[in-house]
């Protein structure tokens, strides 16, 4: 949204549990989780975005989908340069020891012995298991991508549109969000312009990404909205999404605003891009100047 290479912001049932967002970096594949973006995945594995795009033949780098499995260059097993650290696996909902053993080509007995498991029928979601007999290669050195910095944020003029302001206030009241924060966010995102379209495909007053819109329609609202051409629907989506981010960050408004910009996965992982900090600070400067609480 806005300038950052944030290619998908979605959420999941139970909304974006941190344990599902933190992947083991030694995996050969990465399953795209809610809140992931190519920039975050590349940062997580210390590889270049272009290498992930090339290896996976991604036709549109602006869009990735939750559940999609991506090959990560330089992170598969390689007998020529093994490390001494065994592979680990974090237990997820629906896992069994036999399922995990089959996945890694080991026996249940080997798995229980390596992890001192006394009851094979009792494992705990979130528990990390050591997978015996497997060794992983250190990630192959990758050339550092030369980042292209976004243009510096300029302090904007105060927008004026009574209809847009009324919609923001209506949905902020409905969803329990500070309307002045939403007004400032929408000012930075689009200048309250429904025709705004960013180079990564974000649309409208609240600059809604297509993947975010699809998830909100399917999993939150349960019906289709016209976020592309309707300011009313676009603001409804954006304010609702910000309210969900507030819930996910424990009511921390600054973290929610940062996640609106860069995605929730980097925020949960403690990653804050320099332009994210600038973005959040500018929103609060605009709010304090034009709509002080």
N, C-alpha and C positions, 0 to 999 in steps of 0.2 A: 504494500500500500504506500502511495506517494512515491519515494525514489528507491527504497531498499529492495534488493533482490529477494523479496518475500513472495514465494510463488504459490503458497497454499496456506490458508489459515482455516482449519476446520476444527471440529470438536467431536467427541465421542460420547457414548452412553456413560453416565457417571461423570462426565465432563472432564477430560484431560487429566487423568491421574498421573502424577509425576513419575510413578514407577514404570508406567508404560512408555514414558518419553525418553528415559535414559537407557540407551542401547549399549551393549558391550562393543567397544570399538574394534575388537579382534574378529568380528563376524565377517564372513565372506560376502554376505548379502545384508542389506538393510531394508527392513520393512517400514515403509513410510507410515509414520504415526501422526495423529492429529497435532497440528502446530508445526510440523516439519516444513522446511523449505530447502531447496538445493544449496543455498548459501550456508544454512545451518548444518546440513549433512556433510558438506565439504569441510566445514570448520571442525566438525566432530571427528572426522577421520583424517584430517590434515592432508587432504587431496584437493586438486583443482576442480572447480565446477565443470569446466569444459571436458575434463577426463570422465566425469560421471555421465555427462550428456552423451559423449561419444561412445562409451562402453555399453550404454543401455539403449542407444539409438532413440533417444527421446526426441520426438518430432517437434514438440513445442516446449522449450525450456521454461516458459512462463507458467506451465501447469503440470503439477504432479498430484497423484491421488492417494488418499489414505488407504493403506492395505497393499499398495504397489510394492513389489520387491525390486530393489535396485542393487546391481552388482557394484561393489566398491573396489576400484583399482588398487592393487598393491596390498590387499588385506586377506587374501586367501592363503591356504596352507601351501608351503613350499619346502620340500625336503632338503633343498640345497642350502638353506640358511635358517634352520629352526631356532626358536628361542627355548628357554628352559621353563617357561610358564605354561601350565596346562590350560586348556580351554575351560571357560566357565559358562554356566547357563543359569539365568534367573527364571524361576518357576512362575508360570502364568496361569490364569484361570483355565481349567479344563485339562491341564497337564497331568500325566501319570508317569511313574518311573519307566514303565515299559515303552511309553510313547517317546520319552526323552532318550532312552537307550537305543531305540530303533533309529531315531533321528541321527544319532552320532555313531552308529555302528558298533556299539558296545553292548555287553550283557547287563541285565539288571543286577546280577551279583557283583559285577565289577563296579557298577555305579554305587551300589549300597556300601561296598567296602571302601571306596575312595572317599565317601562322605560320612562314614560311621552312622549309617541309617539303621535303626533297630526295627522299625515297623515300616515295611515296604508299602503299606496301604495308607501311610500318613505322611504327606508332604505339605509344605506351607507356601502359599502364594507369596512371592517376593524373596523366598529363600534362594541363595546362590549355591549351585552345585558345581563341584569340580568334575570335569569330564576326563576320565583316565585315558592315557595312551595317545592323546592327541596333542600335537604341538603346533603352534601358530608362528607364522613368519612375521618378522618386523615389517611394518609398512615400507614399501619401496620408496626411496626418495622421489619426491615430486617437485617439479619446478614451481616456485612460488608464483601464483597468479598476481599480476599487477592490478590492484584494485583501482577502479575508476571512482573517485570521490563524487558524491552527489553535489549539486550546486548548493552553496550556503543558503540557509533559510533567511529570508528577508522579513522584517516585521511588516505584516500586511495592514492595509487599511481596514477599518471596521466595516463589515458588510451590512447592508440594509435590505431586508426583505421581510416584511411583517408576516407573510404566509409561512416562510421557512422557519422563522423564529417561533411562531405558534405551534408548528409541528414538532419542533425540537422540545418545546416545553411540554406538549401533550405526552409524547412518548417517554420523556424523562420522568414525568410524574407516574406514568403507568409502570415503568420498569425500575424505579427507585434509583435513578442516576442524577447527579448534579447537572442541571440544565446548562449552567454557565460553563462547566467543563466541556459539555457536548458542543456548545456554540463555538468555543475556542478551538476545539478539535476540528470541527467542520470548517472553520475559517482557514486553518492551516492545510487541511486536506484538499479543499476545493474552492475556498472563497464563497461557499454557499451556492455553487453553480451546479445545477443538475446535469448540465451538458459536459461536465468535466470527465475526461477519460485519460488515465495515466498510461505511460508506455508499457507497463506490465499488465494492463487490462482492467485496473480498478475503475469503478464507475460511480458517477453521481456525487451528490452532496457529501455523503459519508465515505466515498471511495471504496465501495464494496468489491472484493475480489470475486470472480465467478465461482471458485470453489467454496468460498464462504457462503455465498448466496445459495448454492445448491444444498449445502449441509443444513443451513437454517430452514430452508423450505422443507427438506425431507425429514429432519429430526427435531426441529423446534416448533415451527408453525404448523406443519402438516398440510400445507397447501402452497400453491404457487403465488409468488408476488412478482410485480413488474418493477424490479429495482433499476432496470436500465433506463426506463422512460418516465417513471413516476417518482417524483420527489418524496411523496408521502410514503410509498413503500420502501424507498431507499433509506430514508431517515428511520423508519420503523425497524428495518434490519440492523442498521448501524448502532442504534441505541440499545436494541436488544442484545446484540453481540457484545457491546461494551459492558452491559450488566452481567453477562455470563462470565466475562473476563474478571470482573470485580468479584464474583463468587469464587472463581478458581484461585484468585490471589488473596483470598481471605479479607476482602474489602479494602485492599491497598490500592488506592486510586492511581497513584503514580505507576505502580507495576502493571495495572490494567491498561493504562494509556500506553506504556511502553510495549506491551504485548499486542495492542491494536496495531502498532506500527511494525514490529519486527517478528511477531509470532510468539506464542506462549511457550513453545519448546525451548528456545534460547533463554527466555526469561527464567524458566524453572531451572535451567542448567547454570544460571548465574552469568550468562553471556549478555553483555550490553554493548552493542556497536557504538562507536563514537557518534554517528549521526542519530542514533536512538536517543542518546542523552541530550543532544541539541534539540531534537524534536520535542521531547517531553518538556524541557525548560522553556522552549518557545511557546508551547501551548499555555503553560501557566503564566508566562509574561503577558500573553494576549488576554487571557481570562482576567488577570488582575487589572489590566489597563482598561478593558472595555466592559467587563461584567464582574466587577468585584463582588465577592460574597458579602 
